[in-house]
Amino acid sequence: MTQVISIKVNGVGRKVTIKDNELLLDAIRDKVGVKSVKAGCWRGECGLCTVLLDGKPVKSCLVLAVEADGREVKTAEGLAPEGQLSPLQKIFVEKAAMQCGFCTPSFVLTAHYLLSVNPDPTESEIRDYLSGHICRCGTYKQIIEAILEYAKQNNQGKRARR
């Protein structure tokens, strides 16, 4: 059976026809056309399919599309309004926190959420938080450095305004 759901993807309301057993991952990629959300393991182990669902990270291969009905999904594109990279995305580029780029959207989204709930994480906290994500190229060191640098720059600005 199929049904129509209403979801907001990166701020844009969409009506999407889905199968009852369709994954959010597949609906976002195939029906909405957002390709930064990647399929890797289909078991929630690699983190490549991470999106923000109502502002919180979820592995979209573990969520049925019907569960997103009436909710908001944000992908890496949603962090880059009008095609302009967000400050966090810029630091990922500056720190070469990617190699092939396949995993980068999921790391950026997860880091974005982490920094929203913990604006000044330690390296250990970052490692722990990103433990559910796999980078095939092994750029973990640069990813962690990028997140630490973003936190440092962001917190210096806040301290200067005080």
Secondary structure by P-SEA (a helix, b strand, c coil): cbbbbbbbcccbbbbbbbcccccaaaaaccccccccccccccccccccccccccccccccccccccccccbbbbccccccccccccaaaaaaaaacccccccaaaaaaaaaaaaaaacccccaaaaaaaaccccccccaaaaaaaaaaaaaaaaaaaaaaac
